[in-house]
Amino acid sequence: MRFFLIPLLLLSGLSQAADMTAAAQASAKELAQASGCLSCHALTEKIVGPSYASVADKYKADGDAVASLAQSIQYGSKGKWGRIPMPAHPSLSPEDIKTLATWVLTVKK
């Protein structure tokens, strides 16, 4: 029985992303705008950082995608998408960070 539990756990992060309502997605986009995220990222085009559609595509099979993205948002990252580092966002609440990470995974080209 444990054998079947592992794939379910891996898919749980992706199912969270797929379950966002349109209102939740709009709210998350407003949060991204207010937090300065859209200064470096766009939905479908590379600006300073990768497009959110590219991020969603890269992490589409990663069961830990929400947690991984949340960590990058909170602590920043370096070297995942090139030489320009992503700054940390320590002032965002854990709920806001999870909302942003979940939303990014819903963006399509």
JONOR-V562670 format. One record per residue. N is the residue number from 1. PSI is psi as a letter, one per 30 degrees, with the letter a starting at -180 (NA if undefined). Layout:
# JONOR-V562670
[[N	PSI] [N	PSI]]
This chain:
# JONOR-V562670
[[1	e] [2	e] [3	e] [4	f] [5	e] [6	e] [7	e] [8	e] [9	e] [10	e] [11	f] [12	e] [13	e] [14	e] [15	e] [16	e] [17	e] [18	f] [19	g] [20	k] [21	l] [22	e] [23	e] [24	e] [25	e] [26	e] [27	e] [28	e] [29	e] [30	e] [31	e] [32	e] [33	e] [34	f] [35	f] [36	g] [37	e] [38	g] [39	f] [40	f] [41	k] [42	l] [43	e] [44	g] [45	k] [46	k] [47	c] [48	e] [49	l] [50	l] [51	l] [52	e] [53	e] [54	e] [55	e] [56	e] [57	e] [58	e] [59	g] [60	f] [61	g] [62	j] [63	f] [64	g] [65	e] [66	e] [67	e] [68	e] [69	e] [70	e] [71	e] [72	e] [73	e] [74	e] [75	f] [76	l] [77	l] [78	k] [79	f] [80	e] [81	g] [82	a] [83	f] [84	k] [85	l] [86	k] [87	l] [88	l] [89	i] [90	f] [91	f] [92	k] [93	l] [94	e] [95	e] [96	e] [97	e] [98	e] [99	e] [100	e] [101	e] [102	e] [103	e] [104	e] [105	f] [106	f] [107	k] [108	l] [109	NA]]
